[in-house]
Amino acid sequence: MAQQIFDQKRLITKVLVANRGEIACRVIRTCKEMGIATVAVYSDADRDSMFVQQADEGYALEGNVKADTYLNIEKIVGIAKKAGADAVHPGYGFLSENGQFAQACESNNITFIGPLAETMALLGDKRSVKELLATQAASQGDVPLIPGYNGADQSLETLEAQCREIGCPVLVKASAGGGGKGMRVARDPKEMKEVISSVQREALSSFGSDQVLLEKYFDSCRHVEIQIFGDKYGTIIALGERDCSVQRRYQKVVEESPSPIMDIVGPELRERMCASAIAIGKLSNYIGAGTVEFLVEPDGKYYFLEVNTRLQVEHPITELVYGVDLVSWQVQVAQGVPIAQLKLLNGLPASEMKRLGHAVECRLYAEDPSNNYFPCTGSLLVFSPYAAEGMRYDTGVESGSEITVNYDPMIAKVISFGKTRELAIARMVTGLQKTVVAGVVNNSKFLQAVLLHKTFASGHYDTSFLGTHFTADVRSAIHSVSSSEQEELAVVGSLWNWIKRRETRKNLSFLPPGFTNGLGGGLASKTQVVTYKVKNGNTVTLRYQHNARAHQAGRRIHGQPEHLHFAYQVVSNTSEPAAQVCLEQKQLDSNSQKVSIVETRATVLPSGVTHGLLIAEINGTRRKYQIVVPALTAENGGDLYIHSSTSHCITPVSRFGSSDNASNAGGPNILAPMPSKIVSIVVKVGDKVAKGQTVIILESMKMELKVSSHSAGKITAITCKQDQVVKEGHALLTIETEA
């Protein structure tokens, strides 16, 4: 029995999760299944987050600055002691690869669920591990290294000299970094100084260290990583590979396991890469879950990249492919269980582990791919995952959650599994199409396009895939809305509002909206006109008429088999509303669309948001539409979110005009593109700037962004200061445009 080999001093009964969001929820879920109590720590912004609600206990870290909260070792260890936690799980990011944190836990007799402090200090510092491998493993031919510089001299002069010696392009990255943060490519010697300084700032902000290393940058290669796992008795195993080559800004977007390159080059590549990863694990006395990352060229030649001494974001695809719970294994190994006694989810020993199929993970972000992947904030009105065979969602948000500027904008990790790669991809596409995300801009439609691209389907892709095939123009086209889609949205929106008007009418509620007395007796309905503005589209004006004779008036549609019949015509679909004429007096002609409402139902969520379903037939085609209506506030303006294969927002437009002026693009002012923190102001009042010149550097959601001048001119005012947190649309500075 595994229980017999436990060091009783290391028996884990309560775990503090030193993290937030979806990974905190993930760890809490497994701990609950193991009968282990959990403790959450949270910043002010996270006070009402899902992971705090799911934990057995929660303690405030007070504040929102990362250095004062999730990066504060003293505060977190103090809370662990106060709560009586006998173990800490670091998740990923924040302090998960910090050897000092691991040592602080051990010094206070708190089990750190991860590698030893000295192992983390070695492998968590990319400079140190490269030095180790260069003198030992690499000399034996086990682990080929990328040409680069990882020396202790971090002066700007030395780093620039080393960049020139390596030769452009050069990748500058944070030595203590991970997750795609703190990475930039210098393609020209002239930009080396700016790139190095930028990476150092971001590294210091995200990881508490401004140390960097330099590597030769490969424009065409694959990013393939090996999952390793070690116990306290020197046993190291490998759980296959994950392909993470679909990246934007050096951050993974889509991952899959196994990697298609193993079929292209041959299975012996997997054997060699796993052997290299295990060699690194043995060399570093690795304990727990870790990931060894490699760059792989098309011919199968590979280079060591780095070791992530933590659970990886994309670990779920390995869990599905091999039938394991890696968090459970982490907890058991931390208590002294040897790998030989670990079990698979089917109850078999780990020694009988084998690949069960194929898995794909997509990172569903609140970001705008059509706007350079800018992260987006806002209220997540409805988040409704698609429950189906082969689908898994790891998330830290729910309907009503806020996506804030403080942290990564991930909504969920969407994971699919199938016996074959084709089935896993098909399930993922369907899952994304049927997952409702309303209230924030997101990348669901972009992810669908990536999965359906012929290059991805072929398996012959590399890290240049997105940059090559998904340029700014392509991404913009993906998120545009076709004319036929816009007209369909306007029809669906008007159907939903027609039903709501009928349900909320207090007097003569048995009569349909638009009812008039027919001259020949019986029921009639006059022609009605509606106008909707489609986000990322035009303004659509429709005329419609309810066919009151086609059903028995006064019957409720909820739970009834009756259909409500309408005729529709599109008056205009342009960038401006239709000219105001007496449209109601004109009869619909024979070219009108025939539309029927088959069924509707709605639920009002605790937030006041309405989440409904509308089933309609439009010209003989029946479809289901998810409808999301924000609580009535002055801000939403009557918005409707309509979801079919993706979510769109439409807003009713008054046919009598509006006094609002929403076209102000800032004029002479440079505006903040999103809620953010001012990192650096690189100009001063009186400076002359060229169009496109960087004037301010911002940080939002752990990402550094450059704000450029929209025109040539002179800086006449600066209305922000360094370290200030500003809202979207805040005027940062004013430019007097050159005549």
GIKADA-V19320 format. One record per residue. N is the residue number from 1. NEAR is the number of other ideal C-beta (glycine too) atoms within 10 Angstrom. Layout:
BEGIN
<<N:NEAR> <N:NEAR>>
END
This chain:
BEGIN
<<1:6> <2:14> <3:9> <4:6> <5:13> <6:15> <7:10> <8:7> <9:9> <10:14> <11:13> <12:20> <13:11> <14:17> <15:28> <16:30> <17:26> <18:31> <19:28> <20:28> <21:21> <22:22> <23:27> <24:26> <25:23> <26:25> <27:27> <28:25> <29:15> <30:19> <31:24> <32:14> <33:11> <34:14> <35:7> <36:19> <37:18> <38:24> <39:24> <40:27> <41:28> <42:21> <43:20> <44:14> <45:16> <46:26> <47:10> <48:11> <49:23> <50:19> <51:26> <52:21> <53:12> <54:17> <55:24> <56:15> <57:16> <58:19> <59:19> <60:16> <61:20> <62:12> <63:14> <64:17> <65:16> <66:19> <67:11> <68:14> <69:23> <70:24> <71:21> <72:22> <73:17> <74:8> <75:18> <76:25> <77:20> <78:14> <79:22> <80:24> <81:13> <82:11> <83:19> <84:12> <85:25> <86:20> <87:24> <88:30> <89:31> <90:28> <91:26> <92:20> <93:24> <94:23> <95:24> <96:23> <97:26> <98:24> <99:22> <100:14> <101:24> <102:28> <103:17> <104:21> <105:26> <106:14> <107:10> <108:12> <109:10> <110:19> <111:22> <112:23> <113:30> <114:27> <115:27> <116:20> <117:20> <118:13> <119:22> <120:27> <121:18> <122:21> <123:25> <124:27> <125:21> <126:24> <127:18> <128:14> <129:24> <130:23> <131:15> <132:17> <133:23> <134:14> <135:9> <136:14> <137:21> <138:15> <139:10> <140:9> <141:8> <142:18> <143:26> <144:15> <145:15> <146:18> <147:12> <148:22> <149:21> <150:20> <151:13> <152:8> <153:10> <154:15> <155:8> <156:12> <157:9> <158:13> <159:25> <160:17> <161:14> <162:18> <163:24> <164:12> <165:11> <166:19> <167:11> <168:16> <169:15> <170:26> <171:22> <172:26> <173:25> <174:24> <175:22> <176:23> <177:24> <178:25> <179:19> <180:18> <181:22> <182:28> <183:21> <184:21> <185:15> <186:25> <187:13> <188:9> <189:13> <190:9> <191:15> <192:22> <193:15> <194:14> <195:22> <196:21> <197:17> <198:19> <199:26> <200:20> <201:17> <202:24> <203:23> <204:16> <205:20> <206:23> <207:25> <208:16> <209:16> <210:18> <211:18> <212:26> <213:24> <214:25> <215:24> <216:16> <217:20> <218:18> <219:12> <220:11> <221:20> <222:23> <223:22> <224:25> <225:26> <226:25> <227:28> <228:22> <229:24> <230:23> <231:22> <232:19> <233:13> <234:13> <235:17> <236:21> <237:18> <238:19> <239:24> <240:20> <241:27> <242:26> <243:26> <244:27> <245:25> <246:24> <247:19> <248:21> <249:13> <250:17> <251:17> <252:22> <253:24> <254:24> <255:28> <256:28> <257:30> <258:22> <259:25> <260:19> <261:24> <262:21> <263:12> <264:15> <265:18> <266:11> <267:9> <268:10> <269:21> <270:19> <271:12> <272:12> <273:25> <274:19> <275:13> <276:22> <277:29> <278:20> <279:18> <280:24> <281:26> <282:15> <283:18> <284:24> <285:15> <286:27> <287:25> <288:24> <289:25> <290:27> <291:25> <292:28> <293:19> <294:22> <295:22> <296:26> <297:15> <298:13> <299:9> <300:16> <301:12> <302:21> <303:19> <304:24> <305:21> <306:23> <307:28> <308:21> <309:30> <310:30> <311:26> <312:23> <313:26> <314:24> <315:27> <316:22> <317:28> <318:26> <319:22> <320:24> <321:25> <322:21> <323:17> <324:22> <325:19> <326:21> <327:24> <328:17> <329:23> <330:21> <331:23> <332:22> <333:24> <334:22> <335:21> <336:19> <337:20> <338:16> <339:20> <340:12> <341:17> <342:21> <343:17> <344:18> <345:13> <346:10> <347:7> <348:12> <349:12> <350:19> <351:10> <352:10> <353:18> <354:10> <355:13> <356:15> <357:18> <358:22> <359:29> <360:25> <361:28> <362:26> <363:22> <364:24> <365:27> <366:23> <367:25> <368:20> <369:27> <370:21> <371:16> <372:13> <373:20> <374:17> <375:25> <376:22> <377:20> <378:14> <379:19> <380:21> <381:27> <382:25> <383:22> <384:16> <385:19> <386:15> <387:10> <388:11> <389:8> <390:19> <391:19> <392:18> <393:18> <394:19> <395:19> <396:25> <397:22> <398:15> <399:19> <400:17> <401:20> <402:16> <403:25> <404:15> <405:22> <406:22> <407:21> <408:21> <409:26> <410:22> <411:26> <412:21> <413:23> <414:25> <415:25> <416:28> <417:23> <418:19> <419:11> <420:10> <421:19> <422:11> <423:15> <424:25> <425:20> <426:17> <427:21> <428:26> <429:19> <430:17> <431:24> <432:24> <433:15> <434:18> <435:24> <436:20> <437:26> <438:27> <439:25> <440:24> <441:25> <442:26> <443:29> <444:24> <445:19> <446:26> <447:22> <448:20> <449:20> <450:24> <451:21> <452:12> <453:17> <454:8> <455:13> <456:21> <457:14> <458:10> <459:15> <460:13> <461:22> <462:22> <463:22> <464:14> <465:22> <466:24> <467:11> <468:14> <469:15> <470:18> <471:11> <472:11> <473:9> <474:16> <475:22> <476:13> <477:11> <478:17> <479:18> <480:12> <481:18> <482:9> <483:13> <484:10> <485:16> <486:24> <487:22> <488:22> <489:23> <490:28> <491:22> <492:24> <493:27> <494:24> <495:23> <496:22> <497:18> <498:20> <499:21> <500:17> <501:12> <502:19> <503:13> <504:8> <505:13> <506:5> <507:5> <508:9> <509:12> <510:11> <511:16> <512:22> <513:14> <514:18> <515:17> <516:11> <517:9> <518:12> <519:7> <520:6> <521:7> <522:10> <523:19> <524:18> <525:20> <526:11> <527:17> <528:17> <529:18> <530:20> <531:19> <532:27> <533:19> <534:22> <535:16> <536:14> <537:22> <538:19> <539:20> <540:28> <541:23> <542:23> <543:20> <544:23> <545:20> <546:25> <547:17> <548:20> <549:13> <550:13> <551:19> <552:10> <553:12> <554:11> <555:11> <556:11> <557:18> <558:10> <559:7> <560:11> <561:8> <562:15> <563:16> <564:22> <565:17> <566:24> <567:19> <568:21> <569:17> <570:19> <571:18> <572:14> <573:18> <574:11> <575:8> <576:8> <577:21> <578:20> <579:10> <580:11> <581:10> <582:7> <583:17> <584:12> <585:8> <586:13> <587:8> <588:15> <589:8> <590:5> <591:8> <592:16> <593:17> <594:13> <595:22> <596:19> <597:22> <598:16> <599:16> <600:20> <601:13> <602:16> <603:9> <604:12> <605:15> <606:7> <607:16> <608:13> <609:22> <610:20> <611:22> <612:18> <613:14> <614:21> <615:15> <616:23> <617:15> <618:18> <619:8> <620:7> <621:8> <622:10> <623:14> <624:13> <625:19> <626:19> <627:26> <628:24> <629:23> <630:22> <631:14> <632:10> <633:8> <634:5> <635:8> <636:17> <637:14> <638:15> <639:19> <640:24> <641:23> <642:22> <643:23> <644:16> <645:14> <646:20> <647:23> <648:22> <649:21> <650:24> <651:16> <652:17> <653:19> <654:10> <655:14> <656:7> <657:9> <658:10> <659:4> <660:8> <661:6> <662:6> <663:5> <664:9> <665:8> <666:14> <667:11> <668:15> <669:17> <670:24> <671:18> <672:23> <673:16> <674:21> <675:21> <676:27> <677:19> <678:20> <679:20> <680:17> <681:18> <682:15> <683:18> <684:9> <685:11> <686:8> <687:15> <688:13> <689:21> <690:11> <691:13> <692:10> <693:14> <694:14> <695:21> <696:23> <697:21> <698:22> <699:20> <700:24> <701:23> <702:19> <703:20> <704:21> <705:18> <706:15> <707:20> <708:13> <709:20> <710:18> <711:14> <712:14> <713:19> <714:15> <715:20> <716:12> <717:13> <718:18> <719:13> <720:18> <721:9> <722:11> <723:11> <724:13> <725:17> <726:21> <727:11> <728:15> <729:13> <730:17> <731:17> <732:23> <733:24> <734:18> <735:25> <736:13> <737:13> <738:12> <739:4>>
END
